[in-house]
Amino acid sequence: MASRLFTRITLGLALGAALIAPISPAMAQRPPEKEAAKPIKIDPIQHAQTITYAVDADISHDPDNVLLLDLSNGGRVAIRLMPEWAPHHVERIKTLTKEGFYNGVIFHRVIEGFMAQTGDPTGTGQGGSKLPDLSAEFNDIPHLRGTVSMARTEEPNSANSQFFIVFYPRFALDHKYTNFGRVIAGMDIVDSIVRGEPPKNPTKIVQASLASEGKAPPPPPAPAAPAAFTADMLSNSKSN
């Protein structure tokens, strides 16, 4: 009896498995409601052999990939954009630049010995553009002095419009933030950006453009007019 009972149980389990098995693959193949963005996978060995580390410092070469930032401190910064390093991030910067998105935006987070961050029209560090966030394009390019890299939240695929310029080498940022360009002229202008989080009198981007657009730097702001003296002011003077 025990042998027959065991046989019946075994057959029952096998039959149940046969009925259930066809359902599982169909359930697994159903797509999720929304697939999260994923970073681009890079083969470190192959990438190191093929990527170009050198940056062309001649602004006249490939001017469509030279970003010009005219700052409120009176200087112009030239940045070589590198599509080979991060094609989607470079395209985003160029798109927003052509739209005039960066004009008037301040450097809202500037840390001495570290970096100057901008690209948020709200000036709070919490804003961005209306375009969707970008998938990370981490690469092997080190964060050197003058490196221009994309800011993001703790989520790797959250870069949008904000970027930062590194004052000194910061290799701890490598493979964690998308490096997409480097300053090729005007690093002394970057050095003079007002520090603070946010600064009391922040430096702003007066005009952002591509070298291929041929835009001249905007004229410097007119000096403040001297205060006018009136007879009443002289009569109320407390001097001896």
Contacts in CASP RR format, 6 or more apart in sequence:
PFRMAT RR
TARGET T0000
AUTHOR 0000-0000-0000
METHOD contacts of the structure
MODEL  1
MASRLFTRITLGLALGAALIAPISPAMAQRPPEKEAAKPIKIDPIQHAQT
ITYAVDADISHDPDNVLLLDLSNGGRVAIRLMPEWAPHHVERIKTLTKEG
FYNGVIFHRVIEGFMAQTGDPTGTGQGGSKLPDLSAEFNDIPHLRGTVSM
ARTEEPNSANSQFFIVFYPRFALDHKYTNFGRVIAGMDIVDSIVRGEPPK
NPTKIVQASLASEGKAPPPPPAPAAPAAFTADMLSNSKSN
36 157 0 8 1.000
37 133 0 8 1.000
37 134 0 8 1.000
37 135 0 8 1.000
37 157 0 8 1.000
38 135 0 8 1.000
38 157 0 8 1.000
39 135 0 8 1.000
39 136 0 8 1.000
39 137 0 8 1.000
39 138 0 8 1.000
39 156 0 8 1.000
39 157 0 8 1.000
40 135 0 8 1.000
40 136 0 8 1.000
40 137 0 8 1.000
40 138 0 8 1.000
42 138 0 8 1.000
42 139 0 8 1.000
42 140 0 8 1.000
44 140 0 8 1.000
47 139 0 8 1.000
47 140 0 8 1.000
48 140 0 8 1.000
51 84 0 8 1.000
51 85 0 8 1.000
51 139 0 8 1.000
51 140 0 8 1.000
51 141 0 8 1.000
52 82 0 8 1.000
52 84 0 8 1.000
53 141 0 8 1.000
55 80 0 8 1.000
55 82 0 8 1.000
55 181 0 8 1.000
55 182 0 8 1.000
55 184 0 8 1.000
56 62 0 8 1.000
56 80 0 8 1.000
56 184 0 8 1.000
57 80 0 8 1.000
57 184 0 8 1.000
57 185 0 8 1.000
59 66 0 8 1.000
59 78 0 8 1.000
59 184 0 8 1.000
59 185 0 8 1.000
59 211 0 8 1.000
60 211 0 8 1.000
63 210 0 8 1.000
63 211 0 8 1.000
63 212 0 8 1.000
63 214 0 8 1.000
64 94 0 8 1.000
64 210 0 8 1.000
64 211 0 8 1.000
64 212 0 8 1.000
65 80 0 8 1.000
65 81 0 8 1.000
65 82 0 8 1.000
65 83 0 8 1.000
65 90 0 8 1.000
65 94 0 8 1.000
65 210 0 8 1.000
66 78 0 8 1.000
66 79 0 8 1.000
66 80 0 8 1.000
66 81 0 8 1.000
66 184 0 8 1.000
66 210 0 8 1.000
66 211 0 8 1.000
66 212 0 8 1.000
67 78 0 8 1.000
67 79 0 8 1.000
67 81 0 8 1.000
67 93 0 8 1.000
67 94 0 8 1.000
67 97 0 8 1.000
67 208 0 8 1.000
67 209 0 8 1.000
67 210 0 8 1.000
67 211 0 8 1.000
68 76 0 8 1.000
68 77 0 8 1.000
68 78 0 8 1.000
68 79 0 8 1.000
68 207 0 8 1.000
68 208 0 8 1.000
68 209 0 8 1.000
68 210 0 8 1.000
68 211 0 8 1.000
68 215 0 8 1.000
69 76 0 8 1.000
69 77 0 8 1.000
69 79 0 8 1.000
69 102 0 8 1.000
69 205 0 8 1.000
69 207 0 8 1.000
69 208 0 8 1.000
70 76 0 8 1.000
70 205 0 8 1.000
70 206 0 8 1.000
70 207 0 8 1.000
70 208 0 8 1.000
70 209 0 8 1.000
70 217 0 8 1.000
70 218 0 8 1.000
71 77 0 8 1.000
71 189 0 8 1.000
71 193 0 8 1.000
71 203 0 8 1.000
71 204 0 8 1.000
71 205 0 8 1.000
71 206 0 8 1.000
72 203 0 8 1.000
72 204 0 8 1.000
72 205 0 8 1.000
72 206 0 8 1.000
72 221 0 8 1.000
73 189 0 8 1.000
73 192 0 8 1.000
73 193 0 8 1.000
73 194 0 8 1.000
73 203 0 8 1.000
74 189 0 8 1.000
74 217 0 8 1.000
74 220 0 8 1.000
75 186 0 8 1.000
75 189 0 8 1.000
75 217 0 8 1.000
76 185 0 8 1.000
76 186 0 8 1.000
76 189 0 8 1.000
76 217 0 8 1.000
77 165 0 8 1.000
77 183 0 8 1.000
77 185 0 8 1.000
77 186 0 8 1.000
77 187 0 8 1.000
77 189 0 8 1.000
77 190 0 8 1.000
78 183 0 8 1.000
78 184 0 8 1.000
78 185 0 8 1.000
78 186 0 8 1.000
78 211 0 8 1.000
79 148 0 8 1.000
79 165 0 8 1.000
79 181 0 8 1.000
79 182 0 8 1.000
79 183 0 8 1.000
79 184 0 8 1.000
80 181 0 8 1.000
80 182 0 8 1.000
80 183 0 8 1.000
80 184 0 8 1.000
81 90 0 8 1.000
81 93 0 8 1.000
81 94 0 8 1.000
81 180 0 8 1.000
81 181 0 8 1.000
82 90 0 8 1.000
82 141 0 8 1.000
82 180 0 8 1.000
82 181 0 8 1.000
82 182 0 8 1.000
83 90 0 8 1.000
83 91 0 8 1.000
85 137 0 8 1.000
85 139 0 8 1.000
85 141 0 8 1.000
85 179 0 8 1.000
85 180 0 8 1.000
85 181 0 8 1.000
86 137 0 8 1.000
86 139 0 8 1.000
86 150 0 8 1.000
86 178 0 8 1.000
86 179 0 8 1.000
86 180 0 8 1.000
87 137 0 8 1.000
88 134 0 8 1.000
88 135 0 8 1.000
88 137 0 8 1.000
89 134 0 8 1.000
89 137 0 8 1.000
89 150 0 8 1.000
89 159 0 8 1.000
89 178 0 8 1.000
89 180 0 8 1.000
90 180 0 8 1.000
90 181 0 8 1.000
92 131 0 8 1.000
92 134 0 8 1.000
92 160 0 8 1.000
92 161 0 8 1.000
93 163 0 8 1.000
93 180 0 8 1.000
94 210 0 8 1.000
95 131 0 8 1.000
96 102 0 8 1.000
96 129 0 8 1.000
96 131 0 8 1.000
96 161 0 8 1.000
97 208 0 8 1.000
97 209 0 8 1.000
97 210 0 8 1.000
98 210 0 8 1.000
98 213 0 8 1.000
100 208 0 8 1.000
101 121 0 8 1.000
101 129 0 8 1.000
101 161 0 8 1.000
101 208 0 8 1.000
102 118 0 8 1.000
102 119 0 8 1.000
102 205 0 8 1.000
102 208 0 8 1.000
103 205 0 8 1.000
103 206 0 8 1.000
103 207 0 8 1.000
103 208 0 8 1.000
104 204 0 8 1.000
104 205 0 8 1.000
104 206 0 8 1.000
105 118 0 8 1.000
105 119 0 8 1.000
105 120 0 8 1.000
105 121 0 8 1.000
105 123 0 8 1.000
105 204 0 8 1.000
105 205 0 8 1.000
106 118 0 8 1.000
106 123 0 8 1.000
106 198 0 8 1.000
106 199 0 8 1.000
106 202 0 8 1.000
106 203 0 8 1.000
106 204 0 8 1.000
106 205 0 8 1.000
107 116 0 8 1.000
107 117 0 8 1.000
107 118 0 8 1.000
107 193 0 8 1.000
107 194 0 8 1.000
107 199 0 8 1.000
107 202 0 8 1.000
107 203 0 8 1.000
107 204 0 8 1.000
107 205 0 8 1.000
108 117 0 8 1.000
108 118 0 8 1.000
108 119 0 8 1.000
108 120 0 8 1.000
108 123 0 8 1.000
108 124 0 8 1.000
108 125 0 8 1.000
108 197 0 8 1.000
108 198 0 8 1.000
108 199 0 8 1.000
108 202 0 8 1.000
109 116 0 8 1.000
109 117 0 8 1.000
109 125 0 8 1.000
109 164 0 8 1.000
109 196 0 8 1.000
109 197 0 8 1.000
109 198 0 8 1.000
110 116 0 8 1.000
110 117 0 8 1.000
110 193 0 8 1.000
110 194 0 8 1.000
110 195 0 8 1.000
110 196 0 8 1.000
110 197 0 8 1.000
110 199 0 8 1.000
110 202 0 8 1.000
110 203 0 8 1.000
111 195 0 8 1.000
111 196 0 8 1.000
111 197 0 8 1.000
112 167 0 8 1.000
112 195 0 8 1.000
113 167 0 8 1.000
113 168 0 8 1.000
114 166 0 8 1.000
114 167 0 8 1.000
114 168 0 8 1.000
114 170 0 8 1.000
115 164 0 8 1.000
115 165 0 8 1.000
115 166 0 8 1.000
115 167 0 8 1.000
115 170 0 8 1.000
116 164 0 8 1.000
116 165 0 8 1.000
116 167 0 8 1.000
116 190 0 8 1.000
116 193 0 8 1.000
116 203 0 8 1.000
117 125 0 8 1.000
117 151 0 8 1.000
117 162 0 8 1.000
117 163 0 8 1.000
117 164 0 8 1.000
118 162 0 8 1.000
118 163 0 8 1.000
118 164 0 8 1.000
118 205 0 8 1.000
119 128 0 8 1.000
119 161 0 8 1.000
119 162 0 8 1.000
119 163 0 8 1.000
119 205 0 8 1.000
120 126 0 8 1.000
120 127 0 8 1.000
120 128 0 8 1.000
120 161 0 8 1.000
120 162 0 8 1.000
121 127 0 8 1.000
121 128 0 8 1.000
122 128 0 8 1.000
123 198 0 8 1.000
124 198 0 8 1.000
125 162 0 8 1.000
127 160 0 8 1.000
127 161 0 8 1.000
127 162 0 8 1.000
128 160 0 8 1.000
128 161 0 8 1.000
128 162 0 8 1.000
129 160 0 8 1.000
129 161 0 8 1.000
131 160 0 8 1.000
131 161 0 8 1.000
132 160 0 8 1.000
133 157 0 8 1.000
133 158 0 8 1.000
133 159 0 8 1.000
133 160 0 8 1.000
134 150 0 8 1.000
134 157 0 8 1.000
134 159 0 8 1.000
134 160 0 8 1.000
134 178 0 8 1.000
135 157 0 8 1.000
136 152 0 8 1.000
136 156 0 8 1.000
136 157 0 8 1.000
136 159 0 8 1.000
136 178 0 8 1.000
137 178 0 8 1.000
137 180 0 8 1.000
138 156 0 8 1.000
138 175 0 8 1.000
138 176 0 8 1.000
138 177 0 8 1.000
138 178 0 8 1.000
139 175 0 8 1.000
139 178 0 8 1.000
139 179 0 8 1.000
140 174 0 8 1.000
140 175 0 8 1.000
141 147 0 8 1.000
141 174 0 8 1.000
141 179 0 8 1.000
142 169 0 8 1.000
142 171 0 8 1.000
142 174 0 8 1.000
142 179 0 8 1.000
143 149 0 8 1.000
143 166 0 8 1.000
143 169 0 8 1.000
143 170 0 8 1.000
143 171 0 8 1.000
143 173 0 8 1.000
143 174 0 8 1.000
143 177 0 8 1.000
143 179 0 8 1.000
144 166 0 8 1.000
144 169 0 8 1.000
144 182 0 8 1.000
145 166 0 8 1.000
145 167 0 8 1.000
145 168 0 8 1.000
145 169 0 8 1.000
145 187 0 8 1.000
146 165 0 8 1.000
146 166 0 8 1.000
146 167 0 8 1.000
146 182 0 8 1.000
146 183 0 8 1.000
146 187 0 8 1.000
146 190 0 8 1.000
147 165 0 8 1.000
147 166 0 8 1.000
147 170 0 8 1.000
147 179 0 8 1.000
147 181 0 8 1.000
147 182 0 8 1.000
148 163 0 8 1.000
148 164 0 8 1.000
148 165 0 8 1.000
148 166 0 8 1.000
148 179 0 8 1.000
148 180 0 8 1.000
148 181 0 8 1.000
148 182 0 8 1.000
148 183 0 8 1.000
149 163 0 8 1.000
149 164 0 8 1.000
149 166 0 8 1.000
149 173 0 8 1.000
149 177 0 8 1.000
149 178 0 8 1.000
149 179 0 8 1.000
149 180 0 8 1.000
149 181 0 8 1.000
150 159 0 8 1.000
150 162 0 8 1.000
150 163 0 8 1.000
150 177 0 8 1.000
150 178 0 8 1.000
150 180 0 8 1.000
151 159 0 8 1.000
151 162 0 8 1.000
151 163 0 8 1.000
151 164 0 8 1.000
151 177 0 8 1.000
152 158 0 8 1.000
152 159 0 8 1.000
152 162 0 8 1.000
152 177 0 8 1.000
152 178 0 8 1.000
159 178 0 8 1.000
163 180 0 8 1.000
165 183 0 8 1.000
165 190 0 8 1.000
166 173 0 8 1.000
167 190 0 8 1.000
167 191 0 8 1.000
183 190 0 8 1.000
192 203 0 8 1.000
193 203 0 8 1.000
194 200 0 8 1.000
194 201 0 8 1.000
194 202 0 8 1.000
194 203 0 8 1.000
196 202 0 8 1.000
206 218 0 8 1.000
207 215 0 8 1.000
207 217 0 8 1.000
207 218 0 8 1.000
209 215 0 8 1.000
END
